[in-house]
Structures are given as structure tokens and as C-alpha cells.
Amino acid sequence: MKLYCEKIFCFWRNCCKKQENSLVSIESTKMLTNEKEADNYSSIQPSQQIEISTFKPKDTTIEVSTALPIEEDTIFPERYLNNIEKDPSFKFDFSKNKLIEFIEEQINNKETFKPLVNKNGFDIYINNSGSIFNQKIPVIKMFYKIQKSSFTRKDVTVKTIDEYMNVPEKRLKFDTSLKDYQILERKNDEIYLLHYICKSPMMLVSERDVVDKRFDFYENDIYYDFSSSVNDDLISKDKSITRMFDHYSVCKIYEDNDNFHIISISQIDSKFNMPPALLSVQLPTRYKTWYDALVKEINQGN
């Protein structure tokens, strides 16, 4: 949490757009990494064996589109790829193993990511040099952990958190930053097309939406996902809403004996400028409110 101003605050997906006048563009749904040795995030290694199936909530059924061809030789249908990803000069392997490698490399990257803020339990970092997807827009990375003692329910797992963050019916019950959140169609259980609309964060600022393709899966009880925008012409735009562009967003959720760890990284052009100093105040406050609402909703068991 394809958190969401990706990631403004559409999970909230807060992201920054680098400007010469030091303004950055913000919006997030998922962000990540931590340089603190005490938290020992960099020591986390991906598991060696990939689970065959992806979690599907027992009490939630999502209609699967039959319009999509099943292309076994590629992760995403070609029509889901945006112009950047279709460019012959752009080399990126969208296979499951390579995506795990990419996510773990970004998590453990201590060279290009610099501390932005440490507040409200969040360690947030920024990479002003961008990424292989775009070198101009900064990348935001965020670490957060939820103590297991925060949950009054005893049956909470990584899959429970995944369900409440990503199943539209669950998400819309507690995420007040969203006007809409829906799965438009699926290729299969792990790959789908996601559309969400973020409410306006302030007067005179339009609502924003994103249309992302997402690949989410488990590897030995560790949740991973990768999202990026599709071309605008794939899904028609509402002229009253500003469409953001998600260059890429990733998320990892895992647990240890005492905590659930949520790590997110996002590079989104939110079409909304905000000074870096203001990001330091807005991000941890907005995210803390969001995660508190998530924990409350899970405890209520809705």
C-alpha cells in the first residue's frame, strides 16, 4: 500500500518530483529502507523457495475479467507495459526472481538513499537521483514496524495485513484518503490492473488517480509486490481528475517474533509540488494516521 500526496497520501502514495528550486513532487501508496544497524533490516535476505499460490481472502471474491489473454511467457501482458518499459533501450527483467532481487537491492541500498526523517516510528529516506525508471523524480523509501501487541486479535498474520491493505472492500472501510479503489481486471491470481482515486488534499487542488499494473506474491510467508503505471490511453481519464504516473512502487511485508515490518519504496510523479522540508512533517504524520486506522480496522475484524 500500488499509500497512497503513492506514493497528497493515497496509501497516501507520497512522492517527490525534483525541481531546480528544490521543490519536490509528492505522493505515495507504499515506501522504504533503513540505515540503522540496530533495526538490522539490511540483514534480511529473500527466501530461496517461491510459494506456488498467492493468498486469496476466504470471505472476499473478486470477479476475474476474461478479456485478458494468458501469456505464460511474460509476467505482464504487453498492453500493460508503459512507453518507458516498451522502449528497446530499457532493460528490466519482470520475472519473479529478478523482481525479488530488485526489491531487496533497493531495500539494502545505503549509498544513494539519504535520511529524510525519523519520526513516529518511521524511517524515511530519499534518493534524489531517481532510478532506472526515471532519473529526475526522487524515490522515497520507508520502514515501519507494527508491534504485534498492538493487535487485540491473536490470528493476525502477514496475510491479514496484506488483505486489509490490498483488497478493495477492506481498504475502503478505513482509508479515508481514497475516493475509490478497485481492481479493473486480472491476468491471473497474482497480476492485475488497479485503479484508485485520491481525494483532494486541500482546496483548489484536484483529485488524483493512478492506474497501475501490480504483481503481488509470497515467498515463504514474505509478501512482495511491484507496481507501475500503464499508459494513459489504456484506461480513459476523467478530465476533472489529475492522473499521476507511478514509475514504480514496491512493498515487502514480513514478521519476526515481536513485530510486523512493512517496507515500501515509491517513485511517483504526483503532479503536485511540495518543499522537502514540508515532506519531513507531512509524511510521518499522514502515515501514522493511516497505519493507526489499519490496526484499528483489523482489530475490529470487519
N, C-alpha and C positions, 0 to 999 in steps of 0.2 A: 500497500500500500501504500502500473501500472500503476499524494497524500498531500498530496493531494494537497503560494502565491505568496509537481508533480511534482516539487515536484511541484495576497493570494492563497491557498492551503487546500488543495484538493487531494490529497492524503497528506493536508494540502500538499500538493507536489510543488514545493518551493524551489525555484531555480533562478540562477543569476545570469544575466546577459552582460558581458564585459563591455564597457564603454570607455572612450578615451578620457572622459571626465570622471572616471572611477565609479560611474553608476553601473549597477548590475541588474539583470532581469531575473525575477524570482518566480518559482512555482514548483511544488513537489508532490508525490504520492508515494514514495519510497526513497531514502538517502543513506551514506555510510562512512568510515574507518577510524580507528583509534590508535594513537601513537603511544598510549600509556602502557608501559610494561606491566604495571600492576593488574590491568584488566586482561592481559595476555591474549588479546584477540588474534594477534599475528601468529600465534602458535596453532590455531585451529586449521586442520588440514581436511580437505574433502575426503569423503569415504571412497573406498575403492570399488564398491559394487553398487550398481544403479538399480533401484526398485523398478519393477516392470510396470506397476499400476500407479495411477495418480488418485489421491483421495477424492471421493465424491460424497458429500454430506448425505446421510441417510434420509433426512427429513426435507431435502430440497431437490427438486427435479427441474432441470433447465432444458427447454426444448432445443434439440440439436438441428441446425439447418442441414438440409440435404442438398443444398445448392453447391456445396464445396466438393471439388474432386479430391480424392485421397491420393496424395502424391508421396509414395513411400520413400522416394529417393531424396527428398528435401524436407527440412523442418517446417519452413513456412511455404504456403502457396506463393507462387511468383507474384501474383497480383497484390499480395500483402507487402511486398518489398517496396520501399520508397525509392525516390530517384537516387539518393546517396548510395543506398545498398545495391542498386542495379548498375551503378557506374562500374565499368570494367576495371578501372584502376583501384577500386575499393576492394580490398581483400579481407574477408571475415568469414570464418567458418561457423555456421549456425548449428553445428551438431551439438548434441547434449554434452558430450565430454569436453569439447572446446569451450562451450559456454560456462561450464563449471570452472575451467581453468581461468577464463577471463574474469569471472566474478571474484574468484579467490585472489587473483593478481591485483585487482582493483582494491579489494579489502586490505591487502597487506602492503599496498604501495605507500611508503613513507617519504618518498623523495619529492613527488610533485604535489602532494596534498599538504596544505598548511593549516594549522589550527585556526578555526574561526570563532568558536565559542565552546565553553564547557559550563553548562548551566542546566538546572532542573533534571539532572541525570543524563543529559545528552552530551555526547562528544561529537562536535560537528566540525568538518574540515572542508576546505575549498581548494580546488585546482583551477587556477586562473588561465592555465594554458590549454584548457579544453581536453579533448580526447581524440581518438582516431575517427570518431564520427563527426566531430566539428571542433576546430581549433580556436574558435573565437568565444564561444559561450562557456562560462565556467561550469565545473562539475561540483556538486555538493555531495558529501558523504557523511552519514550519520550512524552513530552507535547508540543503542538504547537497550536497557535491560529492565525487565519487569520481574520483581521478586515473586516467587511462587506463593509466598504468604499473602500477597495482595488478593489472591483469589479465594473466595469462600467455598467455591466448588472444588471438589477433590479430583474431578475427572478431566481437568484441563490439560491438554497436550499441545504440541506444536500444530497439529492438525486442527485443533479447536480454534487457535488464533488465526490460522490460515482461513478457516471457514468464515469467521466473523469479519475478517479484513477483505475478503475477496468474493464472497457470494453476495450478489446484489441485494437480495431480500434481507440479509443480515446487516450488511453495510449501511443501507439507507436508514435503518432504525436508529442509529446512533451518530452518524456522521452528518452534522448539521451544515458542513461546508458544501455539501453536494446537493444539487437540484435534481440530478438524475444519474443513474449508474446502471448500465445494462450490458449484457453480452449480446452482441448483434448476431453472431453466427459462430459455429465451431468447425474446425477441421477434424478434430478428434478430442479425446478427453483432456489433453494437455495443451492444445493450441487453439486459440480463439481470438475473436475480434471484439474489443471492448470499447465502449463509448461512455464518457462521463462528462457531466456539465457542472462546473463550479459556480456557485452563487457569486454575485458581485461582492468584492471585499470592502467596497466603500462607494460613496456617492460619486456619480459621474464616471465610474469605471464599469465597463460592460462585463457581462458574464463571459466565462471562458469555457471552451470544451476541448477535448482531446479524443482522437480515435487512434487507439493503439492495437497492435497485434501483441499477444502475450503467449509465452511458453512457460508453464509452471509445472514443476515435477518434484519428486522426492528422491533423495539418495540416502538410504539408511536412516530414515526419520529426520533428515535435514531438508527443509523446504528451500527451493530456489525458484526464482522467476526472472525472466528477461522480457522487457517490453520496448517497443519503439513505434513511432507513428507510421501510419500508412500515408500514401499520397492523398491530398485533399479531394481529388476527383473520385475516389473510391466511395466515399460517403458524402452526400451533399451537405453544404454548410448552411447554417441559419445566419442570415445577414446581420441579425441583431446580436450575435454572439461572436466573440473573437476566438479564433481557433489557434491553440498553442501547438507547438511542434516538439514532440518528445524525441530527442536524438537517441537517447537510450536511458532506461531505468532498470535497475536490478535490485533484488531483495534476497536476503538469506535469513532464515529463522531456525534457531536450534535451542536446545536446553542443556543445562548442567544440573547439578544436584539442587541448587537454590534458586536459579533464575531462568527465565526465557530471554534469549538475546535476539534482538531484531536489528539487522544491519541493512541499510538502504543507500543506494547511490543513484543520483539522477542528473541528467543534463537536459533541461527543458527550456526552450525559448517560450516564455510565458507572455511575451509582448507587453511586459509591464516592468517599468524601471524602478529600482529601489536602491538607495545608497547602502553600501556594505555595512556601515555602522548600524543602520536600522535592521539589517538582517540579523545581527547579533542579538537584538532584542526580540524581534518577531518570531524567529524560528523556534527557539526552545519553548517560548510561551505557548505558541499555537500547537506545537506537537504535544506538549504536556497535557493540554486540554483535550487533545484528540485521543491520546492513549488512556487518559483517565476515563473518558467516555467509553472506550473499548472495553476496559476492565469491568466497568460497571455493567455494561450490556452482557458480557459473558457471565458475570455473577448472577444476573437476573435470569439467565438461561432462556432468553427469548429467541 
